[in-house]
């Protein structure tokens, strides 16, 4: 699968993760995995959100690698 940057048409680096730190000082929490889900019976179906990064302009775009699994 290939993704093109919508700003400069460069091939994007795929399958990256988003890292967000919450808190302050020496105490912080790190949540490495974000997901999108569709409610269903039980816990529902979810898919990890991946990040595509343009190596030329730095544009960042979230995407779901296997969206068909949410059907």
PDB file with one MODEL, atoms N, CA, C and O in Angstrom:
MODEL        1
ATOM      1  N   UNK A   1       0.845  -1.178   0.000  1.00  0.00           N
ATOM      2  CA  UNK A   1       0.000   0.000   0.000  1.00  0.00           C
ATOM      3  C   UNK A   1       0.890   1.241   0.000  1.00  0.00           C
ATOM      4  O   UNK A   1       1.849   1.324   0.768  1.00  0.00           O
ATOM      5  N   UNK A   2       0.580   2.170  -0.835  1.00  0.00           N
ATOM      6  CA  UNK A   2       1.358   3.405  -0.938  1.00  0.00           C
ATOM      7  C   UNK A   2       0.443   4.591  -0.678  1.00  0.00           C
ATOM      8  O   UNK A   2      -0.705   4.610  -1.122  1.00  0.00           O
ATOM      9  N   UNK A   3       0.954   5.577   0.041  1.00  0.00           N
ATOM     10  CA  UNK A   3       0.209   6.806   0.295  1.00  0.00           C
ATOM     11  C   UNK A   3       1.037   7.981  -0.192  1.00  0.00           C
ATOM     12  O   UNK A   3       2.244   8.044   0.037  1.00  0.00           O
ATOM     13  N   UNK A   4       0.374   8.911  -0.867  1.00  0.00           N
ATOM     14  CA  UNK A   4       1.016  10.128  -1.350  1.00  0.00           C
ATOM     15  C   UNK A   4       0.600  11.294  -0.456  1.00  0.00           C
ATOM     16  O   UNK A   4      -0.553  11.388  -0.037  1.00  0.00           O
ATOM     17  N   UNK A   5       1.532  12.157  -0.177  1.00  0.00           N
ATOM     18  CA  UNK A   5       1.255  13.352   0.611  1.00  0.00           C
ATOM     19  C   UNK A   5       0.313  14.261  -0.177  1.00  0.00           C
ATOM     20  O   UNK A   5       0.527  14.509  -1.364  1.00  0.00           O
ATOM     21  N   UNK A   6      -0.732  14.756   0.491  1.00  0.00           N
ATOM     22  CA  UNK A   6      -1.692  15.625  -0.195  1.00  0.00           C
ATOM     23  C   UNK A   6      -1.143  17.036  -0.403  1.00  0.00           C
ATOM     24  O   UNK A   6      -1.725  17.825  -1.148  1.00  0.00           O
ATOM     25  N   UNK A   7      -0.036  17.352   0.246  1.00  0.00           N
ATOM     26  CA  UNK A   7       0.544  18.695   0.128  1.00  0.00           C
ATOM     27  C   UNK A   7       1.647  18.771  -0.931  1.00  0.00           C
ATOM     28  O   UNK A   7       1.719  19.741  -1.686  1.00  0.00           O
ATOM     29  N   UNK A   8       2.510  17.741  -0.988  1.00  0.00           N
ATOM     30  CA  UNK A   8       3.648  17.838  -1.921  1.00  0.00           C
ATOM     31  C   UNK A   8       3.816  16.610  -2.819  1.00  0.00           C
ATOM     32  O   UNK A   8       4.774  16.542  -3.589  1.00  0.00           O
ATOM     33  N   UNK A   9       2.901  15.640  -2.734  1.00  0.00           N
ATOM     34  CA  UNK A   9       2.879  14.459  -3.603  1.00  0.00           C
ATOM     35  C   UNK A   9       4.065  13.506  -3.408  1.00  0.00           C
ATOM     36  O   UNK A   9       4.365  12.705  -4.293  1.00  0.00           O
ATOM     37  N   UNK A  10       4.733  13.586  -2.268  1.00  0.00           N
ATOM     38  CA  UNK A  10       5.845  12.684  -1.934  1.00  0.00           C
ATOM     39  C   UNK A  10       5.281  11.391  -1.345  1.00  0.00           C
ATOM     40  O   UNK A  10       4.227  11.413  -0.709  1.00  0.00           O
ATOM     41  N   UNK A  11       5.980  10.250  -1.552  1.00  0.00           N
ATOM     42  CA  UNK A  11       5.581   9.006  -0.906  1.00  0.00           C
ATOM     43  C   UNK A  11       5.774   9.135   0.600  1.00  0.00           C
ATOM     44  O   UNK A  11       6.822   9.585   1.064  1.00  0.00           O
ATOM     45  N   UNK A  12       4.754   8.736   1.360  1.00  0.00           N
ATOM     46  CA  UNK A  12       4.790   8.892   2.809  1.00  0.00           C
ATOM     47  C   UNK A  12       5.381   7.656   3.487  1.00  0.00           C
ATOM     48  O   UNK A  12       5.327   6.550   2.948  1.00  0.00           O
ATOM     49  N   UNK A  13       5.940   7.864   4.668  1.00  0.00           N
ATOM     50  CA  UNK A  13       6.436   6.778   5.509  1.00  0.00           C
ATOM     51  C   UNK A  13       5.226   6.249   6.268  1.00  0.00           C
ATOM     52  O   UNK A  13       4.559   7.008   6.971  1.00  0.00           O
ATOM     53  N   UNK A  14       4.936   4.960   6.134  1.00  0.00           N
ATOM     54  CA  UNK A  14       3.736   4.367   6.720  1.00  0.00           C
ATOM     55  C   UNK A  14       4.042   3.614   8.011  1.00  0.00           C
ATOM     56  O   UNK A  14       5.197   3.379   8.367  1.00  0.00           O
ATOM     57  N   UNK A  15       2.960   3.245   8.696  1.00  0.00           N
ATOM     58  CA  UNK A  15       3.013   2.361   9.859  1.00  0.00           C
ATOM     59  C   UNK A  15       3.753   2.973  11.050  1.00  0.00           C
ATOM     60  O   UNK A  15       4.398   2.257  11.815  1.00  0.00           O
ATOM     61  N   UNK A  16       3.659   4.294  11.206  1.00  0.00           N
ATOM     62  CA  UNK A  16       4.239   4.967  12.373  1.00  0.00           C
ATOM     63  C   UNK A  16       3.196   5.021  13.482  1.00  0.00           C
ATOM     64  O   UNK A  16       2.007   4.824  13.229  1.00  0.00           O
ATOM     65  N   UNK A  17       3.634   5.286  14.703  1.00  0.00           N
ATOM     66  CA  UNK A  17       2.739   5.402  15.847  1.00  0.00           C
ATOM     67  C   UNK A  17       2.808   6.814  16.409  1.00  0.00           C
ATOM     68  O   UNK A  17       3.802   7.518  16.230  1.00  0.00           O
ATOM     69  N   UNK A  18       1.742   7.217  17.089  1.00  0.00           N
ATOM     70  CA  UNK A  18       1.671   8.521  17.730  1.00  0.00           C
ATOM     71  C   UNK A  18       1.949   8.340  19.210  1.00  0.00           C
ATOM     72  O   UNK A  18       1.341   7.484  19.854  1.00  0.00           O
ATOM     73  N   UNK A  19       2.856   9.129  19.757  1.00  0.00           N
ATOM     74  CA  UNK A  19       3.188   9.058  21.176  1.00  0.00           C
ATOM     75  C   UNK A  19       2.799  10.376  21.824  1.00  0.00           C
ATOM     76  O   UNK A  19       3.268  11.439  21.416  1.00  0.00           O
ATOM     77  N   UNK A  20       1.940  10.303  22.835  1.00  0.00           N
ATOM     78  CA  UNK A  20       1.472  11.495  23.541  1.00  0.00           C
ATOM     79  C   UNK A  20       1.769  11.318  25.013  1.00  0.00           C
ATOM     80  O   UNK A  20       1.441  10.285  25.596  1.00  0.00           O
ATOM     81  N   UNK A  21       2.381  12.306  25.610  1.00  0.00           N
ATOM     82  CA  UNK A  21       2.661  12.277  27.042  1.00  0.00           C
ATOM     83  C   UNK A  21       1.666  13.175  27.755  1.00  0.00           C
ATOM     84  O   UNK A  21       1.377  14.281  27.299  1.00  0.00           O
ATOM     85  N   UNK A  22       1.142  12.692  28.879  1.00  0.00           N
ATOM     86  CA  UNK A  22       0.217  13.477  29.687  1.00  0.00           C
ATOM     87  C   UNK A  22       0.808  13.631  31.072  1.00  0.00           C
ATOM     88  O   UNK A  22       1.409  12.694  31.598  1.00  0.00           O
ATOM     89  N   UNK A  23       0.646  14.785  31.662  1.00  0.00           N
ATOM     90  CA  UNK A  23       1.159  15.013  33.000  1.00  0.00           C
ATOM     91  C   UNK A  23       2.240  16.071  32.979  1.00  0.00           C
ATOM     92  O   UNK A  23       2.470  16.733  31.968  1.00  0.00           O
ATOM     93  N   UNK A  24       2.902  16.217  34.123  1.00  0.00           N
ATOM     94  CA  UNK A  24       3.943  17.227  34.203  1.00  0.00           C
ATOM     95  C   UNK A  24       5.040  16.812  35.151  1.00  0.00           C
ATOM     96  O   UNK A  24       4.857  15.914  35.972  1.00  0.00           O
ATOM     97  N   UNK A  25       6.163  17.456  35.039  1.00  0.00           N
ATOM     98  CA  UNK A  25       7.298  17.146  35.900  1.00  0.00           C
ATOM     99  C   UNK A  25       7.814  15.744  35.653  1.00  0.00           C
ATOM    100  O   UNK A  25       7.936  15.313  34.506  1.00  0.00           O
ATOM    101  N   UNK A  26       8.114  15.039  36.715  1.00  0.00           N
ATOM    102  CA  UNK A  26       8.657  13.684  36.597  1.00  0.00           C
ATOM    103  C   UNK A  26       7.562  12.642  36.423  1.00  0.00           C
ATOM    104  O   UNK A  26       7.856  11.491  36.100  1.00  0.00           O
ATOM    105  N   UNK A  27       6.312  13.022  36.630  1.00  0.00           N
ATOM    106  CA  UNK A  27       5.205  12.077  36.510  1.00  0.00           C
ATOM    107  C   UNK A  27       4.480  12.298  35.193  1.00  0.00           C
ATOM    108  O   UNK A  27       3.955  13.382  34.938  1.00  0.00           O
ATOM    109  N   UNK A  28       4.454  11.282  34.370  1.00  0.00           N
ATOM    110  CA  UNK A  28       3.716  11.381  33.124  1.00  0.00           C
ATOM    111  C   UNK A  28       3.255   9.989  32.717  1.00  0.00           C
ATOM    112  O   UNK A  28       3.832   8.983  33.129  1.00  0.00           O
ATOM    113  N   UNK A  29       2.221   9.950  31.916  1.00  0.00           N
ATOM    114  CA  UNK A  29       1.687   8.686  31.399  1.00  0.00           C
ATOM    115  C   UNK A  29       1.900   8.665  29.891  1.00  0.00           C
ATOM    116  O   UNK A  29       1.788   9.695  29.226  1.00  0.00           O
ATOM    117  N   UNK A  30       2.204   7.507  29.366  1.00  0.00           N
ATOM    118  CA  UNK A  30       2.430   7.340  27.942  1.00  0.00           C
ATOM    119  C   UNK A  30       1.411   6.343  27.415  1.00  0.00           C
ATOM    120  O   UNK A  30       1.313   5.224  27.919  1.00  0.00           O
ATOM    121  N   UNK A  31       0.660   6.739  26.412  1.00  0.00           N
ATOM    122  CA  UNK A  31      -0.324   5.850  25.802  1.00  0.00           C
ATOM    123  C   UNK A  31       0.106   5.595  24.366  1.00  0.00           C
ATOM    124  O   UNK A  31      -0.119   6.445  23.504  1.00  0.00           O
ATOM    125  N   UNK A  32       0.721   4.441  24.080  1.00  0.00           N
ATOM    126  CA  UNK A  32       1.307   4.218  22.765  1.00  0.00           C
ATOM    127  C   UNK A  32       0.336   3.783  21.672  1.00  0.00           C
ATOM    128  O   UNK A  32       0.660   3.916  20.492  1.00  0.00           O
ATOM    129  N   UNK A  33      -0.851   3.265  22.024  1.00  0.00           N
ATOM    130  CA  UNK A  33      -1.747   2.729  21.011  1.00  0.00           C
ATOM    131  C   UNK A  33      -3.095   3.437  21.062  1.00  0.00           C
ATOM    132  O   UNK A  33      -3.740   3.492  22.109  1.00  0.00           O
ATOM    133  N   UNK A  34      -3.509   3.974  19.929  1.00  0.00           N
ATOM    134  CA  UNK A  34      -4.831   4.569  19.786  1.00  0.00           C
ATOM    135  C   UNK A  34      -5.600   3.724  18.786  1.00  0.00           C
ATOM    136  O   UNK A  34      -5.004   3.140  17.880  1.00  0.00           O
ATOM    137  N   UNK A  35      -6.916   3.651  18.939  1.00  0.00           N
ATOM    138  CA  UNK A  35      -7.694   2.832  18.018  1.00  0.00           C
ATOM    139  C   UNK A  35      -9.026   3.493  17.723  1.00  0.00           C
ATOM    140  O   UNK A  35      -9.491   4.365  18.456  1.00  0.00           O
ATOM    141  N   UNK A  36      -9.624   3.053  16.630  1.00  0.00           N
ATOM    142  CA  UNK A  36     -10.968   3.466  16.256  1.00  0.00           C
ATOM    143  C   UNK A  36     -11.813   2.207  16.365  1.00  0.00           C
ATOM    144  O   UNK A  36     -11.337   1.110  16.072  1.00  0.00           O
ATOM    145  N   UNK A  37     -13.068   2.358  16.786  1.00  0.00           N
ATOM    146  CA  UNK A  37     -13.864   1.155  16.957  1.00  0.00           C
ATOM    147  C   UNK A  37     -15.293   1.366  16.495  1.00  0.00           C
ATOM    148  O   UNK A  37     -15.777   2.491  16.376  1.00  0.00           O
ATOM    149  N   UNK A  38     -15.948   0.247  16.239  1.00  0.00           N
ATOM    150  CA  UNK A  38     -17.353   0.244  15.882  1.00  0.00           C
ATOM    151  C   UNK A  38     -18.063  -0.570  16.945  1.00  0.00           C
ATOM    152  O   UNK A  38     -17.719  -1.729  17.180  1.00  0.00           O
ATOM    153  N   UNK A  39     -19.051   0.030  17.589  1.00  0.00           N
ATOM    154  CA  UNK A  39     -19.755  -0.658  18.664  1.00  0.00           C
ATOM    155  C   UNK A  39     -20.504  -1.863  18.118  1.00  0.00           C
ATOM    156  O   UNK A  39     -21.133  -1.806  17.061  1.00  0.00           O
ATOM    157  N   UNK A  40     -20.418  -2.937  18.854  1.00  0.00           N
ATOM    158  CA  UNK A  40     -21.110  -4.177  18.501  1.00  0.00           C
ATOM    159  C   UNK A  40     -21.378  -4.914  19.804  1.00  0.00           C
ATOM    160  O   UNK A  40     -21.139  -4.378  20.886  1.00  0.00           O
ATOM    161  N   UNK A  41     -21.866  -6.120  19.703  1.00  0.00           N
ATOM    162  CA  UNK A  41     -22.083  -6.922  20.908  1.00  0.00           C
ATOM    163  C   UNK A  41     -20.742  -7.155  21.594  1.00  0.00           C
ATOM    164  O   UNK A  41     -19.732  -7.382  20.928  1.00  0.00           O
ATOM    165  N   UNK A  42     -20.732  -7.099  22.902  1.00  0.00           N
ATOM    166  CA  UNK A  42     -19.472  -7.272  23.632  1.00  0.00           C
ATOM    167  C   UNK A  42     -18.642  -6.010  23.564  1.00  0.00           C
ATOM    168  O   UNK A  42     -19.174  -4.909  23.708  1.00  0.00           O
ATOM    169  N   UNK A  43     -17.371  -6.150  23.353  1.00  0.00           N
ATOM    170  CA  UNK A  43     -16.447  -5.011  23.321  1.00  0.00           C
ATOM    171  C   UNK A  43     -16.459  -4.286  21.985  1.00  0.00           C
ATOM    172  O   UNK A  43     -16.006  -3.144  21.905  1.00  0.00           O
ATOM    173  N   UNK A  44     -16.962  -4.915  20.946  1.00  0.00           N
ATOM    174  CA  UNK A  44     -16.964  -4.287  19.631  1.00  0.00           C
ATOM    175  C   UNK A  44     -15.677  -4.570  18.884  1.00  0.00           C
ATOM    176  O   UNK A  44     -14.765  -5.210  19.407  1.00  0.00           O
ATOM    177  N   UNK A  45     -15.618  -4.092  17.669  1.00  0.00           N
ATOM    178  CA  UNK A  45     -14.442  -4.290  16.816  1.00  0.00           C
ATOM    179  C   UNK A  45     -13.606  -3.026  16.857  1.00  0.00           C
ATOM    180  O   UNK A  45     -14.147  -1.921  16.819  1.00  0.00           O
ATOM    181  N   UNK A  46     -12.292  -3.177  16.934  1.00  0.00           N
ATOM    182  CA  UNK A  46     -11.441  -1.989  16.887  1.00  0.00           C
ATOM    183  C   UNK A  46     -10.216  -2.241  16.029  1.00  0.00           C
ATOM    184  O   UNK A  46      -9.769  -3.378  15.873  1.00  0.00           O
ATOM    185  N   UNK A  47      -9.690  -1.177  15.484  1.00  0.00           N
ATOM    186  CA  UNK A  47      -8.496  -1.215  14.646  1.00  0.00           C
ATOM    187  C   UNK A  47      -7.566  -0.105  15.102  1.00  0.00           C
ATOM    188  O   UNK A  47      -7.998   1.015  15.373  1.00  0.00           O
ATOM    189  N   UNK A  48      -6.286  -0.430  15.182  1.00  0.00           N
ATOM    190  CA  UNK A  48      -5.294   0.558  15.593  1.00  0.00           C
ATOM    191  C   UNK A  48      -5.185   1.682  14.567  1.00  0.00           C
ATOM    192  O   UNK A  48      -5.262   1.455  13.360  1.00  0.00           O
ATOM    193  N   UNK A  49      -5.005   2.895  15.076  1.00  0.00           N
ATOM    194  CA  UNK A  49      -4.766   4.044  14.209  1.00  0.00           C
ATOM    195  C   UNK A  49      -3.266   4.143  13.985  1.00  0.00           C
ATOM    196  O   UNK A  49      -2.492   4.210  14.940  1.00  0.00           O
ATOM    197  N   UNK A  50      -2.862   4.152  12.733  1.00  0.00           N
ATOM    198  CA  UNK A  50      -1.466   4.302  12.348  1.00  0.00           C
ATOM    199  C   UNK A  50      -1.262   5.718  11.828  1.00  0.00           C
ATOM    200  O   UNK A  50      -2.223   6.422  11.519  1.00  0.00           O
ATOM    201  N   UNK A  51      -0.020   6.120  11.738  1.00  0.00           N
ATOM    202  CA  UNK A  51       0.323   7.469  11.280  1.00  0.00           C
ATOM    203  C   UNK A  51       1.220   7.373  10.050  1.00  0.00           C
ATOM    204  O   UNK A  51       2.175   6.596  10.024  1.00  0.00           O
ATOM    205  N   UNK A  52       0.904   8.172   9.033  1.00  0.00           N
ATOM    206  CA  UNK A  52       1.753   8.316   7.854  1.00  0.00           C
ATOM    207  C   UNK A  52       2.449   9.672   7.961  1.00  0.00           C
ATOM    208  O   UNK A  52       1.818  10.672   8.305  1.00  0.00           O
ATOM    209  N   UNK A  53       3.754   9.704   7.664  1.00  0.00           N
ATOM    210  CA  UNK A  53       4.547  10.931   7.779  1.00  0.00           C
ATOM    211  C   UNK A  53       5.224  11.225   6.441  1.00  0.00           C
ATOM    212  O   UNK A  53       5.841  10.345   5.841  1.00  0.00           O
ATOM    213  N   UNK A  54       5.104  12.452   5.989  1.00  0.00           N
ATOM    214  CA  UNK A  54       5.781  12.862   4.758  1.00  0.00           C
ATOM    215  C   UNK A  54       7.229  13.218   5.091  1.00  0.00           C
ATOM    216  O   UNK A  54       7.469  14.087   5.930  1.00  0.00           O
ATOM    217  N   UNK A  55       8.203  12.560   4.444  1.00  0.00           N
ATOM    218  CA  UNK A  55       9.603  12.862   4.722  1.00  0.00           C
ATOM    219  C   UNK A  55      10.077  14.191   4.129  1.00  0.00           C
ATOM    220  O   UNK A  55      11.158  14.673   4.470  1.00  0.00           O
ATOM    221  N   UNK A  56       9.275  14.779   3.248  1.00  0.00           N
ATOM    222  CA  UNK A  56       9.681  16.026   2.600  1.00  0.00           C
ATOM    223  C   UNK A  56       9.162  17.258   3.345  1.00  0.00           C
ATOM    224  O   UNK A  56       9.932  18.164   3.664  1.00  0.00           O
ATOM    225  N   UNK A  57       7.850  17.290   3.623  1.00  0.00           N
ATOM    226  CA  UNK A  57       7.271  18.499   4.232  1.00  0.00           C
ATOM    227  C   UNK A  57       6.844  18.309   5.689  1.00  0.00           C
ATOM    228  O   UNK A  57       6.532  19.285   6.371  1.00  0.00           O
ATOM    229  N   UNK A  58       6.827  17.061   6.174  1.00  0.00           N
ATOM    230  CA  UNK A  58       6.492  16.806   7.564  1.00  0.00           C
ATOM    231  C   UNK A  58       5.005  16.646   7.848  1.00  0.00           C
ATOM    232  O   UNK A  58       4.611  16.503   9.005  1.00  0.00           O
ATOM    233  N   UNK A  59       4.175  16.666   6.811  1.00  0.00           N
ATOM    234  CA  UNK A  59       2.733  16.465   7.007  1.00  0.00           C
ATOM    235  C   UNK A  59       2.487  15.113   7.671  1.00  0.00           C
ATOM    236  O   UNK A  59       3.125  14.120   7.320  1.00  0.00           O
ATOM    237  N   UNK A  60       1.559  15.075   8.633  1.00  0.00           N
ATOM    238  CA  UNK A  60       1.228  13.852   9.373  1.00  0.00           C
ATOM    239  C   UNK A  60      -0.244  13.539   9.144  1.00  0.00           C
ATOM    240  O   UNK A  60      -1.097  14.422   9.244  1.00  0.00           O
ATOM    241  N   UNK A  61      -0.541  12.266   8.833  1.00  0.00           N
ATOM    242  CA  UNK A  61      -1.912  11.854   8.528  1.00  0.00           C
ATOM    243  C   UNK A  61      -2.236  10.541   9.233  1.00  0.00           C
ATOM    244  O   UNK A  61      -1.516   9.557   9.067  1.00  0.00           O
ATOM    245  N   UNK A  62      -3.328  10.516  10.030  1.00  0.00           N
ATOM    246  CA  UNK A  62      -3.739   9.248  10.648  1.00  0.00           C
ATOM    247  C   UNK A  62      -4.514   8.386   9.647  1.00  0.00           C
ATOM    248  O   UNK A  62      -5.188   8.910   8.760  1.00  0.00           O
ATOM    249  N   UNK A  63      -4.413   7.067   9.796  1.00  0.00           N
ATOM    250  CA  UNK A  63      -5.178   6.148   8.950  1.00  0.00           C
ATOM    251  C   UNK A  63      -5.358   4.818   9.679  1.00  0.00           C
ATOM    252  O   UNK A  63      -4.631   4.510  10.624  1.00  0.00           O
ATOM    253  N   UNK A  64      -6.330   4.042   9.229  1.00  0.00           N
ATOM    254  CA  UNK A  64      -6.562   2.695   9.737  1.00  0.00           C
ATOM    255  C   UNK A  64      -6.045   1.739   8.678  1.00  0.00           C
ATOM    256  O   UNK A  64      -6.437   1.822   7.514  1.00  0.00           O
ATOM    257  N   UNK A  65      -5.171   0.837   9.077  1.00  0.00           N
ATOM    258  CA  UNK A  65      -4.510  -0.047   8.124  1.00  0.00           C
ATOM    259  C   UNK A  65      -5.471  -1.036   7.461  1.00  0.00           C
ATOM    260  O   UNK A  65      -5.341  -1.307   6.267  1.00  0.00           O
ATOM    261  N   UNK A  66      -6.427  -1.574   8.210  1.00  0.00           N
ATOM    262  CA  UNK A  66      -7.356  -2.557   7.680  1.00  0.00           C
ATOM    263  C   UNK A  66      -8.807  -2.127   7.973  1.00  0.00           C
ATOM    264  O   UNK A  66      -9.455  -2.737   8.823  1.00  0.00           O
ATOM    265  N   UNK A  67      -9.334  -1.093   7.290  1.00  0.00           N
ATOM    266  CA  UNK A  67     -10.676  -0.579   7.583  1.00  0.00           C
ATOM    267  C   UNK A  67     -11.783  -1.609   7.350  1.00  0.00           C
ATOM    268  O   UNK A  67     -12.836  -1.535   7.984  1.00  0.00           O
ATOM    269  N   UNK A  68     -11.561  -2.553   6.462  1.00  0.00           N
ATOM    270  CA  UNK A  68     -12.595  -3.551   6.169  1.00  0.00           C
ATOM    271  C   UNK A  68     -12.925  -4.425   7.386  1.00  0.00           C
ATOM    272  O   UNK A  68     -13.997  -5.029   7.437  1.00  0.00           O
ATOM    273  N   UNK A  69     -12.019  -4.498   8.359  1.00  0.00           N
ATOM    274  CA  UNK A  69     -12.276  -5.289   9.561  1.00  0.00           C
ATOM    275  C   UNK A  69     -13.321  -4.644  10.470  1.00  0.00           C
ATOM    276  O   UNK A  69     -13.830  -5.291  11.384  1.00  0.00           O
ATOM    277  N   UNK A  70     -13.640  -3.378  10.226  1.00  0.00           N
ATOM    278  CA  UNK A  70     -14.660  -2.691  11.007  1.00  0.00           C
ATOM    279  C   UNK A  70     -16.081  -2.980  10.508  1.00  0.00           C
ATOM    280  O   UNK A  70     -17.058  -2.647  11.179  1.00  0.00           O
ATOM    281  N   UNK A  71     -16.192  -3.598   9.335  1.00  0.00           N
ATOM    282  CA  UNK A  71     -17.529  -3.887   8.776  1.00  0.00           C
ATOM    283  C   UNK A  71     -18.251  -4.932   9.585  1.00  0.00           C
ATOM    284  O   UNK A  71     -19.381  -5.293   9.258  1.00  0.00           O
TER     285      UNK A  71
ENDMDL
END
